Amino acid sequence: MEREYFGEEAPPPVAEQIAEAVVPSDEARLERLLRGVVHTILATYRLERGERLVRRQRRGRVSRLQSICPSSTSNP
């Protein structure tokens, strides 16, 4: 399957380049690397999501306190 790329043969897709560059002994290392990347992305997402939930809860507490006793929260 030849493709023209500005008058020359087009380079193979990135996935093909990676598949050709990875030898069987490197597959385990590549798999561990990819799992680490996915783990880091998910951990970062969960951390950011948790921080947003905490901020939202704090805002809710402050607004409830202000509705119960507005003078105590406005003048610390």
C-alpha distances in whole Angstrom, upper triangle without the diagonal:
4,7,10,13,16,15,13,10,10,11,10,12,16,15,13,15,18,17,16,20,22,23,25,29,27,26,30,31,28,29,33,31,30,33,35,33,33,37,38,36,38,41,41,41,44,46,45,46,49,50,50,52,55,55,55,58,60,60,61,64,65,65,67,69,70,71,73,75,74,77,76,72,73,75,74
4,7,10,13,12,10,6,7,9,9,12,16,16,14,15,19,18,17,20,23,25,27,30,29,28,32,32,29,30,34,32,31,34,36,34,34,38,39,37,39,42,42,42,45,47,46,47,50,51,51,53,55,56,56,59,60,60,62,65,66,66,68,70,70,71,74,76,74,77,76,72,73,75,74
4,6,10,9,8,6,5,8,9,11,15,16,14,16,19,19,19,21,24,26,28,31,30,29,32,32,29,31,34,32,30,34,36,33,34,37,38,36,38,41,41,40,43,45,44,45,48,49,49,51,54,54,54,57,58,58,60,63,63,63,66,68,68,69,72,73,72,74,74,70,70,73,72
4,6,6,5,5,6,9,11,13,17,19,17,18,21,22,21,23,26,28,31,34,32,31,35,35,31,33,36,34,33,36,37,35,36,39,39,37,40,43,42,42,45,47,45,46,50,50,50,52,55,55,55,58,59,59,61,64,64,64,67,69,69,70,73,74,72,75,74,71,71,73,72
4,5,5,5,5,8,11,12,15,18,17,17,20,21,21,22,25,28,31,33,31,31,34,33,30,32,35,33,31,35,36,33,34,38,37,35,38,41,40,39,43,44,43,44,48,48,47,50,53,52,53,56,57,57,59,61,62,62,65,67,67,68,71,72,70,72,72,68,68,70,70
4,6,8,8,11,14,16,18,21,20,20,23,25,24,25,28,31,34,36,34,34,37,36,33,35,38,35,34,38,38,36,37,40,40,38,41,43,42,42,45,46,45,46,50,50,49,52,54,54,54,57,59,58,60,63,63,63,66,68,68,69,72,73,71,73,73,69,69,71,71
4,7,9,12,15,17,20,23,21,21,24,26,24,26,29,31,35,37,35,35,38,38,35,37,40,37,36,40,41,38,39,43,42,41,43,46,45,45,48,50,48,49,53,53,53,55,58,57,58,61,62,62,64,66,67,67,69,72,71,73,75,77,75,77,76,73,73,75,74
4,6,9,12,15,17,20,18,18,21,22,21,22,26,28,31,33,31,32,35,34,32,34,37,34,33,37,38,36,37,40,40,39,41,44,43,43,46,48,47,48,51,52,51,54,56,56,57,60,61,61,63,66,66,66,69,71,71,72,75,76,74,77,76,72,72,74,73
4,6,9,12,15,17,15,15,18,19,18,19,23,25,28,30,29,29,32,32,29,31,34,32,31,34,36,33,34,38,38,37,39,42,41,41,44,46,45,46,50,50,50,52,55,55,55,58,60,60,61,64,65,65,67,70,70,71,74,75,73,76,75,71,71,74,73
4,6,9,12,14,13,12,16,17,16,18,21,23,26,29,27,26,30,29,26,28,31,29,28,31,33,30,31,35,35,33,36,38,38,38,41,42,42,43,46,47,46,49,51,51,52,55,56,56,58,60,61,61,64,66,66,67,70,71,70,72,71,67,68,70,69
4,7,9,11,10,9,12,14,13,14,17,20,23,25,23,23,27,26,23,25,28,26,24,28,29,27,28,32,32,30,33,36,35,35,38,40,39,40,44,44,44,47,49,49,50,53,54,54,56,58,59,60,62,64,64,66,68,69,68,70,69,65,66,68,67
4,6,8,6,6,10,11,10,12,15,18,20,23,21,20,24,23,20,22,25,23,22,25,27,25,26,29,30,28,31,34,33,33,36,38,38,39,42,43,43,45,47,48,48,51,53,53,54,57,58,58,61,63,63,64,67,68,67,69,68,65,65,68,66
4,5,5,6,9,10,11,13,15,18,20,22,20,19,22,22,19,20,23,21,19,23,24,22,23,26,27,25,28,30,30,30,33,35,34,35,38,39,39,41,44,44,45,47,49,49,51,53,54,55,57,59,60,61,63,65,63,66,65,61,62,64,63
4,5,5,6,9,10,10,12,16,18,20,17,16,20,19,15,17,20,18,16,20,21,19,20,23,23,22,25,27,27,27,30,32,31,33,36,37,37,39,41,42,42,45,47,47,49,51,52,53,55,57,57,59,61,62,61,63,62,59,59,62,60
4,5,5,6,9,10,11,14,16,18,15,14,17,17,13,15,18,16,14,18,20,18,18,22,22,21,23,26,26,26,29,31,31,32,35,36,36,38,41,41,42,44,46,47,48,51,52,52,54,56,57,58,60,62,61,64,62,59,60,62,60
4,5,5,6,9,10,13,15,18,16,14,18,18,15,17,20,19,17,20,22,21,21,25,26,25,27,30,30,30,33,35,35,36,39,40,40,42,44,45,46,48,50,51,52,54,56,56,58,60,61,62,64,66,65,67,66,62,63,66,64
4,5,5,6,9,12,15,17,14,14,18,17,14,17,19,18,17,20,22,20,21,25,25,25,27,30,30,30,33,35,35,36,39,40,40,42,44,45,46,48,50,51,52,54,56,56,58,60,61,62,65,66,65,67,66,62,63,65,64
4,5,5,6,10,12,14,11,11,14,13,10,13,16,14,13,17,18,17,18,21,22,22,24,26,27,27,30,32,32,33,36,37,38,40,42,42,44,46,47,48,50,52,53,54,56,58,59,60,62,63,63,65,63,60,61,63,61
4,6,5,8,10,13,11,10,13,14,11,13,16,15,14,17,19,19,20,23,24,24,25,28,29,29,32,33,34,35,37,39,40,41,43,44,45,47,49,50,52,54,55,56,58,60,61,62,64,65,65,67,65,62,63,65,64
4,6,7,10,13,11,11,15,15,13,15,19,18,17,20,22,21,23,26,27,27,29,31,32,32,35,37,37,38,41,42,43,45,47,48,49,51,52,53,55,57,58,59,61,63,64,65,67,69,68,70,68,65,66,68,66
4,6,10,11,9,10,14,13,11,14,17,15,16,19,20,20,21,24,25,25,28,29,30,31,34,35,36,37,39,40,41,43,45,46,47,49,51,52,54,56,57,58,60,61,63,64,66,67,66,68,67,63,64,66,64
4,7,8,6,6,10,10,8,11,13,13,13,16,18,18,19,22,23,23,26,27,28,30,32,33,34,35,37,39,40,42,43,45,46,48,49,51,52,54,55,57,58,60,61,63,64,66,65,67,65,62,63,65,63
4,6,5,7,10,10,10,12,15,15,16,18,20,20,22,24,25,26,28,30,31,32,34,36,37,38,40,42,43,44,46,47,49,50,52,53,55,56,58,59,61,62,64,65,67,68,68,70,68,65,66,68,66
4,5,5,8,10,10,11,14,15,16,17,19,20,21,23,25,26,27,29,31,32,33,35,37,38,39,41,43,44,45,47,48,50,52,53,54,56,58,59,60,62,64,65,66,68,68,70,68,65,66,68,66
4,6,7,8,9,11,12,14,15,17,18,20,21,22,24,26,27,28,30,32,33,34,36,37,39,40,42,43,45,47,48,49,51,53,54,55,57,59,60,61,63,64,66,67,67,69,67,64,65,67,64
4,6,5,6,9,10,10,12,14,15,16,18,20,21,23,24,26,27,29,30,31,33,34,36,37,39,40,42,43,45,46,48,50,51,52,54,56,57,58,60,62,63,64,64,66,64,61,62,64,61
4,5,5,6,9,10,10,12,14,15,16,18,20,21,22,24,26,27,28,30,32,33,34,36,37,39,40,42,43,45,46,48,49,51,52,54,55,57,58,60,61,63,62,65,63,59,61,63,61
4,5,5,6,9,10,10,12,14,15,16,18,20,21,22,24,26,27,28,30,31,32,34,36,37,38,40,42,43,45,46,48,49,51,52,53,55,57,58,59,61,61,63,61,58,59,61,59
4,5,5,6,9,10,11,12,14,15,16,18,20,21,23,24,26,27,29,30,31,33,35,36,37,39,41,42,43,45,46,48,49,51,52,54,55,57,58,60,59,61,59,56,58,59,57
4,5,5,6,9,10,10,12,14,15,17,18,20,21,23,24,26,27,28,30,32,33,35,36,38,39,40,42,44,45,47,48,50,51,53,54,56,57,58,58,60,58,55,56,58,56
4,5,5,6,9,10,11,12,14,15,16,18,20,21,22,24,26,27,28,30,32,33,34,36,37,39,40,42,43,45,47,48,49,51,53,54,55,57,57,59,57,53,55,57,55
4,5,5,6,9,10,10,12,14,15,16,18,20,21,22,24,25,26,28,30,31,32,34,36,37,39,40,42,43,45,46,48,49,51,52,53,55,55,57,55,51,53,55,53
4,5,5,6,9,10,11,12,14,15,17,18,20,21,23,24,26,27,29,30,32,33,35,36,38,39,41,42,44,45,47,48,50,51,53,54,54,56,53,50,52,53,51
4,5,5,6,8,10,11,12,14,15,17,18,20,21,22,24,26,27,29,30,32,33,35,36,38,39,41,42,44,45,47,48,50,51,53,52,54,52,49,51,53,51
4,5,5,6,9,10,11,12,14,15,16,18,20,21,22,24,26,27,28,30,31,33,34,36,37,39,41,42,43,45,47,48,49,51,51,53,51,47,49,51,49
4,5,5,6,9,10,10,12,14,15,16,18,20,21,22,24,25,27,28,30,31,33,35,36,37,39,41,42,43,45,47,48,49,49,51,49,45,47,49,47
4,5,5,6,9,10,11,12,14,15,17,18,20,21,23,24,26,27,29,30,32,33,35,36,38,39,41,42,44,45,47,48,48,50,48,44,46,48,46
4,5,5,6,9,10,11,12,14,15,16,18,20,21,22,24,26,27,28,30,32,33,35,36,38,39,41,42,44,45,47,46,49,47,43,45,47,45
4,6,5,6,9,10,10,12,14,15,16,18,20,21,22,24,26,27,28,30,31,33,35,36,37,39,41,42,43,45,45,47,45,41,43,45,43
4,5,5,6,9,10,10,12,14,15,16,18,20,21,23,24,26,27,29,30,32,33,35,36,37,39,41,42,43,43,45,43,40,41,43,41
4,6,5,6,9,10,11,12,14,15,17,18,20,21,23,24,26,27,29,30,32,33,35,36,38,39,41,42,42,44,42,39,40,42,40
4,5,5,6,9,10,10,12,14,15,16,18,20,21,22,24,26,27,29,30,32,33,35,36,37,39,40,40,43,41,37,39,41,39
4,5,5,6,9,10,10,12,14,15,16,18,20,21,22,24,26,27,29,30,31,33,35,36,37,39,39,41,39,35,37,39,37
4,5,5,6,8,10,11,12,14,15,17,18,20,21,23,24,26,27,29,30,32,33,35,36,37,37,39,37,34,35,37,35
4,5,5,6,8,10,11,12,14,15,16,18,20,21,23,24,26,27,29,30,32,33,35,36,36,38,36,33,35,37,35
4,5,5,6,9,10,10,12,14,15,16,18,20,21,22,24,26,27,29,30,32,33,34,34,37,35,32,34,36,34
4,5,5,6,9,10,11,12,14,15,16,18,20,21,23,24,26,27,29,30,32,33,33,35,33,29,31,33,31
4,5,5,6,9,10,11,12,14,15,17,18,20,21,23,25,26,27,29,30,32,31,33,31,28,30,32,30
4,5,5,6,9,10,11,12,14,15,17,19,20,21,23,25,26,27,29,30,30,33,31,28,29,32,30
4,5,5,6,9,10,11,12,14,15,17,19,20,21,23,24,26,27,29,29,31,29,26,28,30,28
4,5,5,6,9,10,11,12,14,15,17,18,20,21,23,24,26,27,26,29,27,23,25,27,25
4,5,5,6,9,10,11,12,14,15,17,18,20,21,23,24,26,25,28,26,23,24,27,25
4,5,5,6,9,10,11,12,14,15,17,18,20,21,23,24,24,27,25,22,24,27,25
4,5,5,6,9,10,11,12,14,15,17,18,20,21,22,22,25,23,20,22,24,22
4,5,5,6,9,10,11,12,14,15,17,18,20,21,20,23,21,18,19,22,20
4,5,5,6,9,10,11,12,14,16,17,19,20,20,22,21,18,20,23,22
4,5,5,6,9,10,11,12,14,15,17,18,19,21,20,17,19,22,21
4,5,5,6,9,10,11,12,14,15,16,16,19,17,14,16,18,17
4,5,5,6,9,10,11,12,14,15,15,17,16,13,15,18,17
4,6,5,6,9,10,11,12,14,14,17,16,14,16,19,18
4,6,5,6,9,10,11,12,13,15,14,11,14,17,16
4,5,5,6,9,10,10,10,13,11,8,11,13,13
4,5,5,6,9,10,9,12,12,9,11,15,15
4,5,5,6,9,9,13,12,10,13,16,16
4,5,5,6,7,10,9,7,10,13,13
4,5,5,4,8,8,6,8,11,12
4,6,6,10,10,10,11,14,15
4,6,9,9,10,12,14,15
4,6,6,7,9,11,12
4,6,6,6,9,11
4,6,5,6,9
4,6,6,6
4,6,6
4,6
4
